[in-house]
Amino acid sequence: RHFTGGYGRSSHFFIIGIEISGTLFGIVGMLGTWFQRRDYVFTFNVWQFVRLAGWGYMYYIDIPLVSKCEEWVNNVEAMTKQYGWNQILYEVAMAGNCSGERTSFIVLSLLTLLTFMYVVWVTLRYQDFMGRTPKHLLRLPKDLTSGAFYAHSMGERSHLNGMWGQHEHNPARSEPPPELLPPQGYNMGGFGSMSVA
């Protein structure tokens, strides 16, 4: 009880319900880890968030009860009217152990809560890791590169023709060298034909 709370009747049953359901969801989480099923791990982590919410509800019910522990001896009738009969706190108050019970509950339950929060964070990291694409399967984006930059190979034709580094280095776009021009007196006719002028 120091770790999980449950001093009130409703918080007691709520925590028991969460812990019993944890056997089912714990098996789902183990299977998800074993078979690398991200949806199983996600389901397990949803249950862990529900457990954290249940811890908040438990604090909402139990902290007022434990903080008024001494009233179960001094003013039993008023406490019974406000919270209903509570055998656990009545016995603690009759034994004169309210201060030790309160300290043990707050310290140990907060340590348990911090442990649960750490487990949730680690499970989220593992879930994120499972959702990543391995580096050897990465696909480069199909966006076209900007035309503001270009590169030249030292072995390409423009370098051999002495035109390397010029913006218009493509022979198809620039004036061909004189040795590649047709001889004087030849006119280009139709497609694939030459006629003498």
Summary of the structure (lengths in Angstrom):
residues: 197
radius of gyration: 39.5
end to end distance: 110.3
largest distance: 127.4
contacts: 450
relative contact order: 0.10
helix: 61%
strand: 3%
